[in-house]
Amino acid sequence: MPLVSMNEFLPKAKANKFAVGQFNMNNLEFAQAIVEAAIAEKSPFIFGVSEGALKYMGIEFTVAIAQAAAKKSGLPIALHLDHGSSFEVAMKCIRAGFSSVMFDGSHYSLEENIAITKEVVKAAHAMGVSVEGELGTIGGVEDDISVDEENASMAKPEEAIRFYEETGVDCLAIAVGTAHGMYKGEPKIHYDIIQKVASAIPVPVVLHGGSGVPDEAIRLSIEAGVGKINVNTENQVACTNTIREVLAGSSSIYDPRKYLVPARAAMQAVVQEKIRLFGSSNQA
């Protein structure tokens, strides 16, 4: 099955009150863990790829890995640019074979964000590619971008609704109290903002910073209108902790497969748990 846009499954997610997971692909082992989890759960999913990951893997390898995963699995899989910084980066990904892109203009004024996102949407939709936009500033660390709690800002429902109406994005990430990275305390998610926005627009709200969020908070977010949830850090932690444990157990290990195979299994377990929590099992 070829890679698909997020419109192949996000409308169904919103209508049926489940969420599709975006799991970031950082290397081959991440991709294998994610796709095996999705096959086991019969779930659609989204490969998220940040600009940092693109630099690390190379865009040609990234697309080839995602295409191989889609062919093997037979599942609806979107290959999605995560937090694209410009129109040019989004277009580069589309030309390379991405089926979905995000333009993150949250650091611009509302008017500039709308204007650039609108151009991304126009070009992407002409190619059958879905687009995610973002409003408000989500705290935490994503690649080399760090936003402290003081500078994070909640999305305003009226601005989010206007943003959708003027851009026509296929899903909308709004800042509602989550953060990139792992939580050190209890997140204070503004379900009222999610509900106000989700009830006023036909596309799903996106929850960024899904790692470490308590299960009940995830369920309440989905009930309020979230249809896409991003997870990356939990997989990174599972991978790294497993590698540390394996290497600590024997100083004679030098074959990367000896620690990458168990690391991959640990990530697969995380992804399967998230898919079940999001309610997307058997929705492919």
Secondary structure as UniProt FT lines:
FT   HELIX           6..8
FT   HELIX           10..15
FT   TURN            16..17
FT   STRAND          20..24
FT   HELIX           28..41
FT   STRAND          45..50
FT   HELIX           51..57
FT   HELIX           59..73
FT   STRAND          77..84
FT   HELIX           87..96
FT   STRAND          100..103
FT   TURN            106..107
FT   HELIX           110..126
FT   TURN            127..128
FT   STRAND          130..135
FT   STRAND          139..142
FT   TURN            143..144
FT   STRAND          145..147
FT   TURN            149..151
FT   HELIX           157..167
FT   STRAND          171..174
FT   STRAND          179..180
FT   HELIX           191..198
FT   TURN            199..200
FT   STRAND          205..207
FT   TURN            211..212
FT   HELIX           215..224
FT   STRAND          226..231
FT   HELIX           233..249
FT   TURN            251..252
FT   HELIX           256..278
FT   TURN            281..282
//
